[in-house]
Amino acid sequence: MPKFIRVDMGTKAVQIDECPEKYAGLAGRGLTSIFVADEVKPTCHPLGKYNKLIFAPGYLTGTSAANSGRLSCGAKSPLTGGIKESNTGGTFAQKMSKMDIKALVFEGLPEEDKFFVVKVTMDGVTIDEAPAEIVGMGNYEAIKVLQAKYGPKVGVGIVGPAGEMRLTAANISFADPQSNIRSAGRGGLGAVMGSKKIKAVVIDDTGATAVPIANPEAFKDASKRFTNALTTHPVTGQGLPKYGTNILVNILNEAGGLPTKNFRTGRNEWANNIGGETMAATIEARKGKTSHGCHAGCIIRCSQQYNDKDEKYLTSGFEYETIWALGANACVDDLDAIAYADREFDDVGVDSIEVSVTVGVAMEAGIIPWGDATAMLELIQEIRKGTPLGRIVGSGAGALGQMYGLSRVPVVKNQAIPAYDPRAVKGVGLTYATTPMGADHTAGYAVATNILKVGGFVDPLGKAGQVELSRNLQIATAAVDSTGMCLFIAFAILDIADGFNALVEMINARYNLALTGDDVVALGKTILKAERGFNQRAGFTNAHDRLPEFFEEKCAPHDVTWDFTDAEIDEVFNF
């Protein structure tokens, strides 16, 4: 039977049981969110003794299915004060599944003022005092130290200096197959892990066997069809593998939805300097890799390895959202400067979306000049130093805006709004406003249908059809986040019916079930209702499902505004 492991950091007790019946049919985001809604006191302090941190692989994680390597992390967010599921790649999730671990739960707070390493093996769980040298150390070097100590192939989940300082933009970083960084980025879950004095969780799957499949032949057939959908769709089979997510810079700029200078306009004249095509050409010239997977079995391979001018590795997972925020939004057109910042985010352990948007707010406040790449890097480096300004920057856009008395702060539920102007891409604006996670484009990626014309087309500048679009995508996303699949599979399964059917059939073959598409929709609704219920008990109301007032300004070049009424916004969760 799948194991459900609880680690009490207060008593150092470890409890390994069969999975409780109430969680047995859940996985990924479904498990983390329903667990948090069920077991975490909604009004608790996120860094206090009543919060719990949970890691859970998805239904298909660790199988031979393409792109099945994702991990869900959940807790009450110290950034938003609401529920949080943050999703990541790396090697950790697949090892959990192979070891038949349904969930890892971390509870309580230690009395000792020192950090620990939690080690998980087939023989059980041990809690070691963290090696002194990794406390305060950046993630890249700390992962090397841990893999030298525990084995070169162990999975590692770790907090950097930001997590140790319990900053509300701190993430949890996970080693990928090359021991580079993949992060459960949003919501400050690194601060929760840091509050429990866990520097790292190390997982060693030595002795584990392959993930069992109840019906191997049916699984193999469905897996082939699913792979075919991913490789033949133009987004997952061509665009993302060639240019990564940064292909979106020029697309959004052309559409007038690329937020520039802290969301003052949706288009600029120099976007191509930081665009995906320019980035790919730079990577090729420096002998990097334009295509790279964040976990074993990824066939979309939208990651990359970006080298510096000396052809030395600098960063990977160099995503559109980070490049947009430090580029267009902060008026910096230097890809190298943005890449150095991205590496610093990974090493110090902060959400690259949250802190990148915070840089734009810092420019708004006059702390550093617009477009000053050198000052931008120096500001970001303040986080590692733990200076008062660094701690503010590492606590996110809302915190910095409050400290400097600003009203032009792009947040919802105190989480930074990423990458797409909600006036020019109205469907994603509704997702920003209403998702229980705080502003999060991945919670219901309406850009797919508004801009890329995936899953049909809804005019991004108009209101018609947007409520239904955001609602349906949020429901579908909650379900996909439970599968252990990369969210980017959604492009293919929205357009290719057999791709979606094959996904459901793989789950059925894995567990000997008979799920239908309607069951998938019902799961998504159940998850969203649990998340929204937690937030309501934590004190959230419909009034929190609103965008900042400055979005009432016209956004060039289309001169559109955020014009949804409160009643229209409230319809998104009317299901």
Secondary structure, DSSP 4 states (H G I P E B T S, - for coil): --EEEEEETTTTEEEEEEPPGGGTT--HHHHHHHHHHHHS-TTS-TTSTT--EEEEE-SSTTSSSTT---EEEEEE-TTTSSEEEEEE-SSHHHHHHHTTEEEEEEES--SSSS-EEEEEETTEEEEEEPPGGGTT--HHHHHHHHHHHH-TT-EEEE--HHHHTT-TTB-EEEE-TTS-EEEE-TTSHHHHHHHTTEEEEEE--TT--PPP-SSHHHHHHHHHHHHHHHHHSHIIIIIHHHH-GGGHHHHHHHHT---BTTTTBS--S-GGGGSHHHHHHHHHHTT-EEEE-SSTT-SS-BEEEEE-TTS-EEEE---HHHHHHHTTTTT---HHHHHHHHHHHHHHTB-HHHHHHHHHHHHHTTSS-TT-HHHHHHHHHHHHHT-HHHHHHTT-HHHHHHHTT-S---EETTEEPPSS-TTTSHHHHHHHHH-TTSS-GGGS-THHHHTS-TTS---TTS-TTHHHHHHHHHHHHHHHHHHT--TTHHHHHHH-HHHHHHHHHHHHHHHT----HHHHHHHHHHHHHHHHHHHHHTT--GGGS---GGGGS-BBTTTB-----HHHHHTTT--
